[in-house]
Amino acid sequence: SIDILDQNIQELMHSKENSQLNKLFQNVLDDRNYMDFNFESNGYSIEGRSIHDDHMVYMLTYISKKENVDEDEYEHFIHSFKILKSSEEVEKNTAA
């Protein structure tokens, strides 16, 4: 699943001209693989998180001019995202 995340980030990065990778970090959170990334392109900072959950990939992306990056806003954005249980999982847990 890390390969899928890396591939999505690479595709995003290569779709922007003059991209320069600054950060690529992988980890696990709530039993889900994720990768944090940051790259620059033409005066913009593009950073985010790609998360693999079963058959889904979620891509959170924050784009700002380099001089306007607000790290607190970015951290709030990234940490406010929660993957909800599927309706099938909810039904299983409430039926028991």
Residue, then its C-alpha position, 0 to 999 in steps of 0.5 A: s500500500i505504501d507503493i500506491l501512496d508514493q505513486n499518487i504523490q509522485e504523479l501529483m508532483h510531476s504534474k506541476e512544473n519545476s517541482q522540488l521535493n522537500k519532504l516525504f515521510q511514511n508512517v502508520l496511524d490507526d492501522r492505516n499507512y500514510m505518507d506526508f509530503n511537501f514540495e515546491s513548484n513555481g513559488y507555491s508550497i504543496e503539502g499534504r497527506s496520502i492515506h491508504d484505507d482498505h480499497m481507498v486512497y485519501m489525498l489531503t492537499y494544502i496549497s499556498k504561496k510559499e510566503n503565505v504558508d500557515e503551519d497552524e492552519y495546515e496542522h489543523f486541516i490535516h488533523s481534522f480529517k477522520i476516516l469514518k467507519s463504513s456503514e457495514e462496520v457500523e451495522k456489524n458493531t450495533a447488531a452485536 
